[in-house]
Amino acid sequence: MGKIYTKSGDKGETSLIGGARVSKASKRIEAYGEVDESNAMLGFIIASIEDEDIKLILNKIQNELFILGSDLADTSYPNNLYNIPRITKDMVEYIEKIIDEYEKEVEEIRYFILPGGSKEGALLHIARTIVRRAERSIVELAEKENINPFIIEYINRLSDLLFILARTVNKRRGINDTPWRKK
């Protein structure tokens, strides 16, 4: 790899997989930029949390978010002209399995809860909201362009996983969920 700066984006454009140039303000770039932001937040959580089991899960997710980003950067879907890895049903099912496992550790929820609790729980809630924003951008992109449908399923399950992990971490720290109360 050469220098970190290439100057090729100095006029507000960037390259997609395959070399097509697009505006940095395009929906596709916005979508995978928000996936990148989600990934960076997960890195911050990994650096901040002591739960080794959760670190391992989040590290796996970080690697899969790179796949998701490259999947979004390839406009050839449903073809795979550039032989990039794709988000798969198996990846979605893995997240579902982890959610099911960690749901056993927390009580069934019967009300809306306020995000927060421990520092780690609050960070996981922040990551969940960043992932939800990425999901909205991906859905908006999918309404205009053809993308791998497993991407939407994956990102939707990821926000659910982060919610369950936040509740799990809070329970492990002895902090109860704070219910939302209508005034």
Backbone as CSV, one residue per row, in Angstrom:
resi,resn,N_x,N_y,N_z,CA_x,CA_y,CA_z,C_x,C_y,C_z
1,MET,0.845,-1.181,0.000,0.000,0.000,0.000,0.885,1.238,0.000
2,GLY,0.482,2.217,-0.759,1.243,3.451,-0.839,0.847,4.435,0.239
3,LYS,0.921,5.698,-0.090,0.553,6.753,0.851,-0.932,6.684,1.186
4,ILE,-1.272,7.159,2.364,-2.665,7.154,2.814,-3.503,8.147,2.004
5,TYR,-2.887,9.208,1.539,-3.643,10.161,0.731,-3.312,9.948,-0.738
6,THR,-4.381,9.981,-1.544,-4.217,9.768,-2.988,-4.558,11.019,-3.789
7,LYS,-5.263,11.942,-3.176,-5.754,13.167,-3.801,-6.849,12.913,-4.831
8,SER,-7.228,11.625,-5.041,-8.254,11.311,-6.046,-9.642,11.737,-5.594
9,GLY,-9.826,12.005,-4.294,-11.128,12.428,-3.801,-11.238,13.910,-3.554
10,ASP,-10.251,14.659,-3.987,-10.224,16.091,-3.696,-11.330,16.899,-4.372
11,LYS,-11.988,16.313,-5.325,-13.079,17.019,-6.012,-14.448,16.475,-5.592
12,GLY,-14.474,15.709,-4.483,-15.745,15.247,-3.941,-16.258,13.948,-4.529
13,GLU,-15.378,13.200,-5.177,-15.776,11.909,-5.721,-14.913,10.808,-5.120
14,THR,-15.424,9.593,-5.181,-14.676,8.425,-4.727,-14.967,7.268,-5.664
15,SER,-14.197,6.208,-5.548,-14.367,5.047,-6.422,-15.104,3.928,-5.700
16,LEU,-15.968,3.257,-6.442,-16.618,2.048,-5.966,-15.805,0.846,-6.438
17,ILE,-16.152,-0.337,-5.944,-15.509,-1.541,-6.439,-15.789,-1.624,-7.934
18,GLY,-14.761,-1.844,-8.718,-14.895,-1.863,-10.171,-14.420,-0.583,-10.817
19,GLY,-14.211,0.464,-9.990,-13.619,1.685,-10.499,-14.575,2.821,-10.830
20,ALA,-15.879,2.583,-10.803,-16.826,3.666,-11.101,-16.643,4.794,-10.088
21,ARG,-16.664,6.033,-10.576,-16.534,7.211,-9.728,-17.928,7.744,-9.401
22,VAL,-18.145,8.049,-8.104,-19.430,8.595,-7.663,-19.175,9.722,-6.670
23,SER,-20.185,10.551,-6.489,-20.112,11.622,-5.511,-19.987,11.042,-4.106
24,LYS,-19.192,11.680,-3.282,-19.085,11.264,-1.884,-20.391,11.502,-1.129
25,ALA,-21.321,12.235,-1.738,-22.624,12.485,-1.138,-23.680,11.492,-1.633
26,SER,-23.282,10.489,-2.418,-24.261,9.529,-2.936,-24.817,8.672,-1.798
27,LYS,-26.014,8.145,-2.012,-26.668,7.290,-1.010,-25.813,6.071,-0.700
28,ARG,-25.170,5.503,-1.696,-24.346,4.308,-1.501,-23.157,4.628,-0.585
29,ILE,-22.510,5.744,-0.818,-21.364,6.134,0.005,-21.835,6.467,1.418
30,GLU,-22.974,7.144,1.529,-23.531,7.451,2.845,-23.814,6.158,3.618
31,ALA,-24.396,5.184,2.944,-24.754,3.928,3.610,-23.517,3.208,4.134
32,TYR,-22.509,3.025,3.285,-21.367,2.286,3.825,-20.485,3.149,4.709
33,GLY,-20.621,4.447,4.635,-19.948,5.323,5.604,-20.545,5.160,6.996
34,GLU,-21.857,5.003,7.065,-22.506,4.792,8.364,-22.225,3.393,8.908
35,VAL,-22.025,2.430,8.019,-21.578,1.100,8.455,-20.172,1.214,9.037
36,ASP,-19.322,2.011,8.404,-17.965,2.237,8.910,-18.006,2.904,10.287
37,GLU,-18.895,3.880,10.453,-19.057,4.532,11.751,-19.503,3.519,12.810
38,SER,-20.425,2.641,12.448,-20.867,1.581,13.360,-19.689,0.708,13.765
39,ASN,-18.868,0.364,12.804,-17.708,-0.486,13.056,-16.717,0.201,13.999
40,ALA,-16.502,1.484,13.792,-15.592,2.234,14.666,-16.134,2.272,16.094
41,MET,-17.441,2.423,16.238,-18.035,2.421,17.575,-17.850,1.067,18.245
42,LEU,-17.991,-0.011,17.488,-17.759,-1.338,18.058,-16.308,-1.475,18.519
43,GLY,-15.380,-0.902,17.777,-13.975,-0.904,18.197,-13.788,-0.181,19.516
44,PHE,-14.478,0.926,19.689,-14.404,1.669,20.944,-14.962,0.839,22.101
45,ILE,-16.064,0.132,21.838,-16.658,-0.713,22.874,-15.705,-1.844,23.243
46,ILE,-15.112,-2.481,22.248,-14.161,-3.565,22.521,-13.022,-3.067,23.404
47,ALA,-12.570,-1.844,23.155,-11.486,-1.268,23.961,-11.959,-0.887,25.364
48,SER,-13.275,-0.793,25.566,-13.822,-0.302,26.831,-14.448,-1.369,27.714
49,ILE,-14.661,-2.546,27.187,-15.441,-3.557,27.899,-14.527,-4.674,28.400
50,GLU,-14.907,-5.274,29.509,-14.102,-6.355,30.080,-14.647,-7.735,29.744
51,ASP,-15.857,-7.846,29.291,-16.512,-9.129,29.023,-15.899,-9.767,27.778
52,GLU,-15.057,-10.784,27.986,-14.339,-11.399,26.873,-15.280,-12.046,25.860
53,ASP,-16.379,-12.636,26.327,-17.324,-13.263,25.400,-17.923,-12.220,24.460
54,ILE,-18.232,-11.060,24.986,-18.818,-10.001,24.161,-17.765,-9.409,23.230
55,LYS,-16.545,-9.268,23.703,-15.460,-8.792,22.824,-15.309,-9.696,21.607
56,LEU,-15.356,-11.005,21.830,-15.207,-11.958,20.723,-16.348,-11.804,19.714
57,ILE,-17.560,-11.659,20.214,-18.717,-11.466,19.327,-18.552,-10.184,18.523
58,LEU,-18.205,-9.095,19.200,-18.089,-7.803,18.519,-16.944,-7.801,17.510
59,ASN,-15.869,-8.516,17.813,-14.757,-8.613,16.858,-15.200,-9.350,15.596
60,LYS,-15.957,-10.416,15.754,-16.498,-11.144,14.585,-17.404,-10.214,13.778
61,ILE,-18.251,-9.471,14.468,-19.155,-8.534,13.794,-18.356,-7.470,13.048
62,GLN,-17.284,-6.963,13.652,-16.459,-5.954,12.971,-15.951,-6.487,11.634
63,ASN,-15.482,-7.716,11.630,-14.994,-8.312,10.384,-16.126,-8.447,9.362
64,GLU,-17.306,-8.829,9.836,-18.440,-8.961,8.928,-18.928,-7.603,8.426
65,LEU,-18.761,-6.550,9.221,-19.138,-5.214,8.744,-18.230,-4.758,7.597
66,PHE,-16.975,-5.226,7.576,-16.121,-4.936,6.418,-16.677,-5.628,5.181
67,ILE,-17.159,-6.857,5.342,-17.790,-7.562,4.230,-19.027,-6.802,3.773
68,LEU,-19.840,-6.361,4.736,-21.060,-5.618,4.416,-20.720,-4.341,3.641
69,GLY,-19.695,-3.631,4.082,-19.300,-2.404,3.392,-18.855,-2.671,1.961
70,SER,-18.077,-3.721,1.755,-17.636,-4.033,0.391,-18.809,-4.519,-0.452
71,ASP,-19.744,-5.235,0.170,-20.954,-5.669,-0.528,-21.735,-4.446,-1.014
72,LEU,-21.835,-3.424,-0.180,-22.510,-2.188,-0.584,-21.733,-1.423,-1.654
73,ALA,-20.410,-1.540,-1.647,-19.575,-0.795,-2.598,-19.513,-1.451,-3.971
74,ASP,-20.109,-2.632,-4.101,-20.116,-3.357,-5.375,-21.494,-3.213,-6.010
75,THR,-21.567,-2.480,-7.099,-22.849,-2.242,-7.770,-23.246,-3.373,-8.706
76,SER,-22.457,-4.451,-8.764,-22.766,-5.528,-9.706,-23.798,-6.531,-9.181
77,TYR,-24.253,-6.380,-7.911,-25.218,-7.337,-7.358,-26.451,-7.390,-8.257
78,PRO,-27.014,-8.552,-8.593,-26.798,-9.868,-7.996,-25.604,-10.635,-8.564
79,ASN,-24.983,-10.080,-9.573,-23.743,-10.696,-10.053,-22.645,-10.396,-9.051
80,ASN,-21.539,-11.048,-9.206,-20.384,-10.768,-8.356,-19.162,-10.703,-9.266
81,LEU,-19.142,-9.653,-10.090,-18.105,-9.507,-11.102,-16.707,-9.409,-10.507
82,TYR,-16.606,-8.958,-9.275,-15.292,-8.712,-8.670,-14.964,-9.718,-7.570
83,ASN,-15.817,-10.756,-7.459,-15.580,-11.869,-6.534,-15.328,-11.402,-5.096
84,ILE,-16.176,-10.506,-4.626,-16.042,-10.034,-3.247,-16.890,-10.907,-2.331
85,PRO,-16.539,-10.990,-1.058,-17.413,-11.723,-0.131,-18.738,-10.977,0.027
86,ARG,-19.789,-11.723,0.284,-21.125,-11.144,0.447,-21.677,-11.493,1.827
87,ILE,-22.586,-10.673,2.309,-23.350,-10.995,3.506,-24.280,-12.153,3.140
88,THR,-24.355,-13.157,4.019,-25.121,-14.363,3.726,-26.189,-14.610,4.787
89,LYS,-27.103,-15.498,4.457,-28.137,-15.928,5.400,-27.491,-16.541,6.639
90,ASP,-26.380,-17.275,6.470,-25.678,-17.875,7.612,-25.205,-16.813,8.603
91,MET,-24.763,-15.667,8.107,-24.316,-14.581,8.984,-25.491,-14.017,9.780
92,VAL,-26.644,-13.894,9.121,-27.854,-13.419,9.806,-28.252,-14.423,10.880
93,GLU,-28.224,-15.699,10.536,-28.618,-16.746,11.486,-27.654,-16.836,12.666
94,TYR,-26.367,-16.554,12.443,-25.407,-16.527,13.548,-25.814,-15.457,14.569
95,ILE,-26.162,-14.270,14.083,-26.577,-13.199,14.998,-27.843,-13.613,15.749
96,GLU,-28.787,-14.231,15.061,-30.010,-14.694,15.720,-29.688,-15.697,16.825
97,LYS,-28.747,-16.592,16.563,-28.335,-17.589,17.564,-27.741,-16.906,18.794
98,ILE,-26.917,-15.893,18.578,-26.298,-15.163,19.690,-27.369,-14.398,20.471
99,ILE,-28.315,-13.781,19.763,-29.406,-13.080,20.452,-30.159,-14.063,21.341
100,ASP,-30.529,-15.210,20.784,-31.269,-16.216,21.552,-30.494,-16.645,22.793
101,GLU,-29.191,-16.811,22.644,-28.339,-17.225,23.769,-28.312,-16.169,24.872
102,TYR,-28.142,-14.905,24.505,-28.009,-13.842,25.497,-29.356,-13.396,26.068
103,GLU,-30.428,-13.633,25.328,-31.757,-13.322,25.877,-32.049,-14.174,27.107
104,LYS,-31.453,-15.356,27.175,-31.650,-16.238,28.328,-31.039,-15.643,29.595
105,GLU,-30.079,-14.746,29.423,-29.371,-14.152,30.562,-30.127,-12.972,31.177
106,VAL,-31.054,-12.399,30.418,-31.812,-11.240,30.920,-33.288,-11.599,31.018
107,GLU,-33.999,-10.841,31.833,-35.433,-11.071,31.983,-36.168,-10.609,30.727
108,GLU,-37.296,-11.250,30.474,-38.135,-10.826,29.359,-38.544,-9.377,29.591
109,ILE,-38.536,-8.612,28.544,-38.867,-7.192,28.671,-40.341,-6.983,28.337
110,ARG,-41.014,-6.200,29.163,-42.447,-5.952,28.976,-42.753,-4.460,28.858
111,TYR,-41.714,-3.667,28.685,-41.895,-2.222,28.620,-40.696,-1.625,27.883
112,PHE,-40.851,-0.376,27.458,-39.732,0.335,26.846,-38.731,0.680,27.938
113,ILE,-37.445,0.586,27.601,-36.424,0.967,28.583,-35.630,2.155,28.065
114,LEU,-35.110,2.908,29.006,-34.247,4.038,28.652,-32.842,3.509,28.386
115,PRO,-32.191,3.988,27.323,-30.825,3.554,27.072,-29.893,4.101,28.151
116,GLY,-28.956,3.287,28.570,-28.011,3.726,29.596,-27.593,2.580,30.469
117,GLY,-27.501,2.854,31.754,-27.040,1.851,32.708,-25.563,2.030,32.968
118,SER,-24.810,0.958,32.800,-23.354,1.039,32.965,-22.753,1.795,31.780
119,LYS,-21.496,2.173,31.915,-20.816,2.837,30.795,-20.831,1.938,29.568
120,GLU,-20.525,0.657,29.764,-20.480,-0.275,28.645,-21.872,-0.463,28.032
121,GLY,-22.891,-0.559,28.884,-24.265,-0.683,28.393,-24.675,0.532,27.588
122,ALA,-24.330,1.709,28.080,-24.658,2.940,27.367,-23.951,2.988,26.010
123,LEU,-22.694,2.548,25.972,-21.961,2.522,24.704,-22.609,1.565,23.709
124,LEU,-23.061,0.425,24.192,-23.754,-0.524,23.310,-25.060,0.067,22.788
125,HIS,-25.758,0.835,23.620,-26.972,1.515,23.151,-26.627,2.574,22.099
126,ILE,-25.538,3.294,22.276,-25.118,4.268,21.260,-24.813,3.543,19.954
127,ALA,-24.087,2.435,20.040,-23.784,1.651,18.835,-25.072,1.199,18.154
128,ARG,-26.064,0.790,18.948,-27.357,0.361,18.396,-27.998,1.481,17.592
129,THR,-27.941,2.710,18.096,-28.575,3.814,17.377,-27.798,4.170,16.104
130,ILE,-26.485,4.022,16.130,-25.677,4.263,14.929,-26.014,3.205,13.874
131,VAL,-26.150,1.951,14.306,-26.520,0.872,13.392,-27.912,1.113,12.818
132,ARG,-28.835,1.595,13.634,-30.188,1.913,13.134,-30.129,3.007,12.069
133,ARG,-29.261,3.984,12.255,-29.122,5.043,11.238,-28.565,4.449,9.949
134,ALA,-27.567,3.573,10.087,-27.018,2.898,8.912,-28.113,2.094,8.209
135,GLU,-28.945,1.434,9.000,-30.039,0.646,8.428,-30.983,1.528,7.609
136,ARG,-31.324,2.698,8.140,-32.215,3.605,7.395,-31.586,4.012,6.065
137,SER,-30.285,4.287,6.069,-29.602,4.659,4.819,-29.564,3.495,3.835
138,ILE,-29.354,2.301,4.356,-29.311,1.114,3.494,-30.675,0.855,2.880
139,VAL,-31.730,0.984,3.673,-33.088,0.782,3.158,-33.390,1.825,2.087
140,GLU,-33.005,3.062,2.333,-33.225,4.115,1.335,-32.465,3.800,0.043
141,LEU,-31.245,3.317,0.158,-30.466,2.910,-1.016,-31.174,1.767,-1.747
142,ALA,-31.655,0.780,-0.993,-32.312,-0.388,-1.590,-33.597,-0.011,-2.325
143,GLU,-34.213,1.100,-1.947,-35.416,1.557,-2.643,-35.090,2.114,-4.024
144,LYS,-33.809,2.453,-4.247,-33.406,3.064,-5.520,-32.475,2.175,-6.339
145,GLU,-31.719,1.321,-5.658,-30.722,0.499,-6.342,-30.804,-0.933,-5.839
146,ASN,-30.264,-1.839,-6.642,-30.288,-3.252,-6.305,-29.132,-3.583,-5.357
147,ILE,-29.473,-4.091,-4.156,-28.446,-4.531,-3.210,-28.802,-5.928,-2.700
148,ASN,-27.836,-6.580,-2.131,-28.006,-7.890,-1.516,-29.052,-7.770,-0.394
149,PRO,-30.178,-8.479,-0.468,-31.220,-8.331,0.560,-30.787,-8.805,1.948
150,PHE,-29.782,-9.669,2.025,-29.313,-10.116,3.331,-28.643,-8.990,4.116
151,ILE,-28.221,-7.941,3.417,-27.616,-6.790,4.099,-28.627,-6.167,5.061
152,ILE,-29.855,-5.970,4.593,-30.878,-5.340,5.443,-31.212,-6.245,6.625
153,GLU,-31.350,-7.538,6.371,-31.624,-8.468,7.467,-30.491,-8.444,8.494
154,TYR,-29.264,-8.459,8.001,-28.096,-8.485,8.883,-28.059,-7.239,9.771
155,ILE,-28.201,-6.084,9.172,-28.070,-4.838,9.933,-29.231,-4.678,10.912
156,ASN,-30.399,-5.193,10.541,-31.543,-5.158,11.444,-31.289,-6.050,12.653
157,ARG,-30.784,-7.253,12.435,-30.480,-8.157,13.551,-29.353,-7.606,14.415
158,LEU,-28.403,-6.921,13.784,-27.283,-6.383,14.554,-27.765,-5.384,15.589
159,SER,-28.705,-4.524,15.242,-29.201,-3.565,16.238,-29.912,-4.298,17.371
160,ASP,-30.630,-5.373,17.042,-31.266,-6.181,18.090,-30.220,-6.817,19.003
161,LEU,-29.152,-7.321,18.397,-28.071,-7.929,19.188,-27.458,-6.907,20.136
162,LEU,-27.201,-5.708,19.652,-26.589,-4.685,20.499,-27.505,-4.313,21.661
163,PHE,-28.807,-4.306,21.417,-29.781,-4.046,22.483,-29.680,-5.121,23.569
164,ILE,-29.670,-6.384,23.152,-29.583,-7.492,24.110,-28.248,-7.464,24.841
165,LEU,-27.176,-7.171,24.129,-25.864,-7.114,24.798,-25.807,-5.978,25.809
166,ALA,-26.433,-4.845,25.506,-26.479,-3.729,26.469,-27.210,-4.162,27.732
167,ARG,-28.336,-4.826,27.558,-29.088,-5.305,28.719,-28.282,-6.349,29.497
168,THR,-27.578,-7.213,28.786,-26.772,-8.254,29.430,-25.650,-7.644,30.261
169,VAL,-24.937,-6.701,29.667,-23.834,-6.051,30.379,-24.364,-5.344,31.618
170,ASN,-25.473,-4.651,31.489,-26.040,-3.960,32.649,-26.422,-4.953,33.742
171,LYS,-27.019,-6.057,33.364,-27.385,-7.058,34.372,-26.139,-7.611,35.057
172,ARG,-25.089,-7.879,34.282,-23.845,-8.387,34.856,-23.224,-7.382,35.827
173,ARG,-23.494,-6.104,35.620,-22.960,-5.062,36.507,-23.909,-4.773,37.672
174,GLY,-25.017,-5.478,37.727,-25.986,-5.275,38.803,-26.865,-4.061,38.616
175,ILE,-27.036,-3.618,37.367,-27.830,-2.421,37.076,-29.121,-2.852,36.383
176,ASN,-30.250,-2.499,36.971,-31.542,-2.841,36.400,-31.875,-1.932,35.224
177,ASP,-32.690,-2.475,34.298,-33.217,-1.647,33.207,-34.049,-0.517,33.825
178,THR,-33.955,0.656,33.222,-34.770,1.784,33.667,-35.961,1.909,32.726
179,PRO,-37.164,1.644,33.240,-38.325,1.733,32.363,-38.644,3.175,31.970
180,TRP,-39.135,3.337,30.754,-39.646,4.623,30.301,-40.983,4.843,30.978
181,ARG,-41.164,6.024,31.519,-42.413,6.344,32.202,-43.054,7.544,31.536
182,LYS,-44.288,7.340,31.124,-45.042,8.462,30.572,-45.389,9.391,31.719
183,LYS,-45.319,10.661,31.478,-45.654,11.649,32.516,-47.105,11.969,32.488
